[in-house]
Amino acid sequence: MLALARKAIVVGDDQQTSPENVGLNRQEAFDLIDDHLGSVRNAITLFDPDNSLYDVARQQFPEVVVLREHFRCLPQIITFPNGRYYGGRMIPLRDRPPVPGWRPVGTVFVPDGVCDGGDVNMAEAVAVADLVAQLCADRAYDGMTFGVVSLLGTSQAPHIQGLLLDRLGPEAMAKRRIRCGEPAAFQGDERDVIIVSTV
């Protein structure tokens, strides 16, 4: 469809995590590129399966228009990435918490949280499951959805997911849209509350 358009607007963000191409047969993709795009210079690099449409468009049209208004997160949450990745150019538009007194950012210290050789931190996984269960039972979080992002390896998130399934049951998990995964699993997704498991 894009090839038929006279004009197109491609929206993206090169500072965000790209979705993972889990299970994609890369050789099959490269064969298709060879068969159908052989005349395009640098086709393998340009149309690499790990590139998004935004990546391809940016290579061809390097001049971009930066959209600076940010509506997803409260200012206290967007402050770090705004300074680190966007040069302070983002303008937070969401200025009110969901309820008065809402704390947008918090930390939980897990004193016995240790990752011993693998990529599962058992004590931290239990602490995260305890926290999600506690928030689900708190009336201040009624109707809110939850996500748990694990920053290391592929084992911590499924372990937490299993603990939460045992603890809350599948109905509560579905109702609250509770999901555990690595950062790429949440690309383009949104939850009211995100818990980061640093492992």
N, C-alpha and C positions, 0 to 999 in steps of 0.2 A: 504494500500500500504506500509506503514511504516513497518508493521510486516513481509513483504516479503523481505525487504532489508537486504543485508549482512552488509552494513555500511550505516549510515545516519548522516547528519550534520543538527543540529537543531539550528537555529539562533534566538536570542531573546534578550530582555533587561529587566531585573527585576526592573529597575529603572523607567520604563515608565508605564503610565496608561494602565490598561487592558481594552479591549473593554467590554462594558456592555452586559449582556445577558438579554436584555429587552424582556419580553414576554415569556421567557423560563419557562416551567413547570418543576421546580426543582424536584418535586416528581417523575415525569415520568423518569427523568434522573437517579435518585437514584434507581428506580425500575429496569431499564435496567442494572445498575451496579450490583444489587443483582442477577438478572437472569443470567447474562453472565460473570461476573467477581468475583463471590462469592469466588473462591479459591485464589484470589489474596489478599495477606496481606495488610491491610489498604486501600482497594480499594475505599471506600467512600471518604476518605481524598485525596488519590492520584488522583482519577479521578473526583473530585468535578467539577461541571460545570463551576465554576469560574476559574479553572486552565487552563492555555494554554498548548499546546504541549511543549513549552519551560519549563514551570513549572514542568511538569511531567518528562521531560528528566533531568532537573537539580536535581530533587530528586534522580534519579537513578544514575546519573553521575555527582557528585558535582564538579569535576575538569573541569573548563571552559577555553577556549581560548578567551581572550578579544581582540576584534577588536577595534583598537584605532583611526583609521582614520575616521574623520567626514567630510562629504561633503555637507550636507544639508544647514547648517546655516553659516553666516559670523561669524568671531571670536568674535565680540562684542556681539553676541547673545548666542553663546555656552559657553562663559566664565563663567557665573553663574552656570549652571548645571555641567560644567566640574569640577569646584572647589567643589561644594556642594555634588555631587553624584558620580563623577568618579575619585576623588583624583587627578585632574589635568592631567590625563593620555591621554585625548583626543587630537588629533592633527587635528586642523581645516585645511581642504584642500581648502575650498572655500575662496579665498583671495581677489576676486574682486567683488565689488558691480555691480548690473545690469547696472547702468549708473554712470558716474563720479559725485561725490558730493552726492551720495545716503547716507541718514542717516539710518543706520540699526536699531537704537532704538530711540524711542521718547515717550514722555508722554503728556497727555492732562489732565489738572486739571479741574474738574467739581465742582465749588464752591457750588452749591445748590444740589449736588447729595446726596440723603439720601434714605436709605432703611427703610421705616416706617412700620415695622411689617411683611411684606411679603417678597418675594424674587425677587421683581422687583424694580429697581431703575429707575424711570421714566426719571429724568433729565439726568442720565448717558446713558440710552438707546437712547434718542434723540441725545445726543452728539456723540455717536458711529455712529448712522445713518447719522448724518451730516458729520462726518469724512469720512465715506466710500463713501458717495455721492461726497464729495469734491475731494477725491483721484481718483474716477472714472472719474471725469471731468478734472483732471490734466494730461496733455500730457506726463509727466514724468512716468506715471503709465499705459500708453497705453498697452493693451494686458495682463496686470497682473491680477492674480486671488486673491480673498480675502476670509479670514476666520475670524469669530468673535467667540472667546472662552469666555464663561461665567463661572466664578469661583464659583458661588453660586446658588444652587437651580435649578429648572427645568423651571422656568418661564421667566427669563431674556432673554435667547437666542431666544425663539419663539416670544417674544415681539419685539426684535430688528429685527428679520426676517420679521415680519409684517410691521414694519415701513419702512424697505428697499424695500419691495415689493410695498408698496404704493408710495414710493419716486422714485424708479428706474424702476419699472415694471418687469414683469417676463422674458422678453427677455434679458434685461441687466443683470439680476440676473443669468440667465443660461449662457450667454456669458462670464461673469466674474467668473463663478463657485462660486458665493457668497454663503457661507454657515455659519449658526450660530448654535452653539451647546456647550455642555459641553466638557471638555477635552477628555473624552473617545470617543466622536463622531469623533475626528480627529486622532485617533490612526491609524497609517499606511497611513494617508492622507497627502497631502502636498498642500500648497498655497504659492504664492509669498509674500503676505502680511498677517500677522496675527495681529488682534487687540484683546487685552485682556480686557474684561469687568470685573473689580474686584468686582462690585456690592457693 
